[in-house]
Structures are given as structure tokens and as C-alpha cells.
Amino acid sequence: MLNDWSGHYRRAYLRENPFQELSAELLYEIFPLPDRLVEILRQEPPWTLQIFGPCGSGKTSTLVRIFQHFRVKGFEPFLFTAGREETVIPNKVSPLLLDEASRLDGQRLSEIVVSRQAEGMITVTAGSVDLSATIPFPCEIWTAPAPSLRDLQQIFSRRLQYYSIGDEASTFSLSESAAEEALRLSLGNLRHVRALLYEIFTWEPIPALIEAGHVTEAHACISPNGDAGAQ
């Protein structure tokens, strides 16, 4: 096992492992929000936005980037994960970003959203279930689709570009077969895909061209649930 991790990454012309978990600030910087989503966020309150999609499709990462977007714009957003914390939601906080919203009782969620809408506030929910039937008025909907090969290549390139020192690190590439294998083994879960790539970038030497066999080997080295943080 390597002891000199800084030296390991410097030899690869990288500052750190490109597939480490990212802070809200870095997620927002490396993965800008889509234009359509930015348009929604610019609307005058009150409004409610629902983000939903399959597990590991990037819902939480999107929510964290929205959190950082509001901070940059001078707001004081409140990020709450339903079912994991006993935090009491402050009455007047806005914007409220509610992750895993489907864990809440439907009546409780409806009460929260309706009261906030009536008081002119912003609410963003994220979860794997479409909650339209629970929310008794039209709301904006952003669907996080299952990741594609193109999505994975884009994530790979943007992370590598951010952590590169000079131009040499750009020589790392992810083959199409490796991307396919990563999505297959992870069942499309971006958290697990990131964990696979993180593992590969700890190897000495790091493969210049990551092939399907490398992904399979990495899969055997990590836990079935992968790592935290979708992108």
C-alpha cells in the first residue's frame, strides 16, 4: 500500500484523486447547473421545485449544487435530509432544500409545502418518487435521468481537468467498454461509479487508458454500496 499519496498523484500530474468526494463549492464549480434549471431558480417566489429520479442518478448532487447556487446569490438556504436527522425546520427559512422527501409522511410533506407556498417561500424537494400527487398545486419538475455513457465521459473529463497539473493528466482516458462496464456493475448508480474510478486512481501506476478489465478489478476491491456523493 502506498504511503506517499501526494507523490503518487504528482507523478500522474494530478493534485489529488480526481474522484474524491466533492464539497458543495467544488460540485458547483466543476459541474455548472443546466441552463433550464437556472431559469427555474431565477423565478420570483413563491415556487416549489421537485427533483426526482432513480437511486444514484445525481439528485443529491443536484440539490447540493442548488444549495451552493443560492449561497452565491446571497441567500441563506437550509438543506435538510428527511429521515436522517431530527432537525426541526425553521418556520421562515427560504429557500428550503429537502432531500429524500419521499421519506416524509405524505400529509406532513403536503403541509410543509402548502404553508411555505402560502407564505411566499421557495421549496426544493428531491427523491426517487414523483410526489406530484402529494403536492396539491402545480410545481416545477426536474427529472434526473439514468446516466448515459456520454454523461459518464463528461464527468470523467471535468473531474480530470479540474485536478490536472499541466497537460499531462489529460492523457488519461476512459474507454467506452470501461464506461459500459462501470454502469453495468453499478446498475447506473453514479455513487458506485465514482467509487470504482476512485479505486483505479489509487493504483500504481494509474492506467493511462482505463479498460473494462480495470473496472471489473476495481469492483472486486470495493464494497457493494460504493462511496458517498453521486458525481
N, C-alpha and C positions, 0 to 999 in steps of 0.2 A: 504493500500500500504506500502511496506517495505521502511524503511529509512536507515537501516544498510545493504547495499548490500554487503560490504566486509564480514561482519559476516555471511550473508546468504550463500555465496559461501564457506567460510571456514568451516561451518558446514557440507557442502557436500563434503569436501576435494577437493575443486576446487579453483584455484587462481582468476578466473573471469568467466564470462559466456562463455562457450566454443564456442558459436555460434555467437559471436560478429563479426563485420566486421574486416577483417584482413588487415594489412599493406602488401606492396609488399614483405618485408623481411620475414614476417611470412608465407605468402602464399607459398613462395619459399622453406622455411624450412620445413613446415608441409606437403606440397604436392609436392614432387620432380617431375620434369618433366619426362615423359616416355622416355625410352632409345632411341626409334626411333626418337623422337623429338630432343633429344640432339644430335644425329648423324647429323640431318639436320643442326642444329645450328653450328656445328663444320666445316661445309664446307667452303672452301675458297670462298670469294666473287669474282664476284657479284652473288647474288641469290635472288629470291623472294619466299616467303612462304605465302600461302593463308590458313587461318583458317576459316572454316565455319561450321555452324550447326544451329539447331533450337534455338529460343529465350530461354535464361536461361540454356543452356546446358554447360556453363562454358567457352565460348570463351574469354570473357574479362578477367576472372581469369587466363586463359592460357596465354593470352597476357601479363598480369602483371607479371606472373612468368618468361616469356621470357625476359621481361624488366629487372627484377632483375638478371637473369642469365647473361645477357650482362654486367650489372654493376659489378657483382662479377668478371667477366673476364677482367675488366679494360676498357671496352668500355664506351662511353657516349651516351646511347640510347635516342631517343626522342620519347615520347608517345603522340600521337595526336588523339583526338576523332572528327571525321568528323561530321559537323552539329551542334556541341555544342559550338564550340569555333571559334573565328575569327583569331586564331593564324596563322601567316604566317610560313610555313615550311621552315627552313633554307636550303639553296641550298645544302650544303655539309654535312649535318648531316647523320650519319650512325652508327648504324642501325636506321631506321625509323620504328616505330610500329604504324600502322594506324588502329584504332578501328572504327567500324561502316562504313567501307569503301564503302559499297553499297549506302550510303547517298550522295556520291560524284557523279557528272555527269560522265557518262562513259568515255567521251572523256578526261575530266580532269584527272581522275584516270589513264587512259592509258598513258597520257603524263608524269605524275609523275613517274610511274613505268618504262616506257621505258627509260626516261632520266637518271634515277638512275642506271638502269641496264647498260646502255652505259658507265656510269662513274665509274663502278666497286663497287657499293654500295649495302648494304643489305636492303631489304624492307620486312616487315611482315604486312599482312593485316588480319583483322578479320571482319566477318559479317555473316548475316543469308542467304546471296545469294551467289551462286557459280559465281565468277567473271571471270572464265576461258575465256569466250567469249570476255571479255573486255581487257584482258592481251594478247598481240599478240605474246607470246612466251611461251614455256613450263615452268611451275613453280611447286615447291613443294606444295603439298596439304595435310593439316591435317584436318580431319573431326572430329568435336566434336559431338559424338552420343548422342541421347536422354539418360538420366541417367537411370540406371537399379537399381533393389533392391540391388544388390551387390555393385554398386557404392555408394549408399546412406549409406549402412552399413559401408563401408570403410571410407567415410567422417566422419561419426559419431564417429568411433573408433579413427581416427587420431586426431581429434579435442579434444576429451575427454582425450586421452593420453597426449597431449601437456599441457593441463590446469590442469591436476591432481596433487594433493599434496599427495604423497604416493600411496598406492594401493587401498584405499577405493573407490575412484571415479570410478575405473574400474568396480564397481558393477552396474553402470547404463547401461541399455541396451535398444535397440530399437527392438520391436517385428516385425516380418515380416508383420503382419497385419497393424502395425503403419506405416511402410515404404511404404506399398502399398497405404494406405490412404493419406499419405503425397504427394506421386507422383500423385495420382488421383486428389486431391484438388488443387494442384499447376499446374496441366497439364504438369508435368515434368519440371517445372521451378525451378532450384536449388536456385535461389534467394528467392523464396517464401518458399521453403522447409526450408531453413536456418532460415527464419523469424519465421516459425512455431516452430522450435526447440528452438530458442532464447526465445520465449514467454514461452514455457514449463519450461525452466530452470530459469525463474524468479519466479516460483510458490514456495510456502512454504507449505509443503515440496516438493522437486522435486521428481517426481515419480521414483522409482528405476527401474521399468520396464515400459517403455513408450508404451502404447497400442493405438489402433486405436481411441478409445474414447477421449483420451487426445489430439490427433492431431485434431480431429473434434472440440473440445472445443477451442483449440488454434486458429484454423482457424476463429472462430467466434469473436475472440478478436482483430485480426489484420486487417490492410487494405487489400483490394483485391490484390494490387500490391506487397505485401510483402515488402522486405527490399532490400538494395543495396548489391551487392557483391555475386557472384554466389556460391562460395564454403565457 
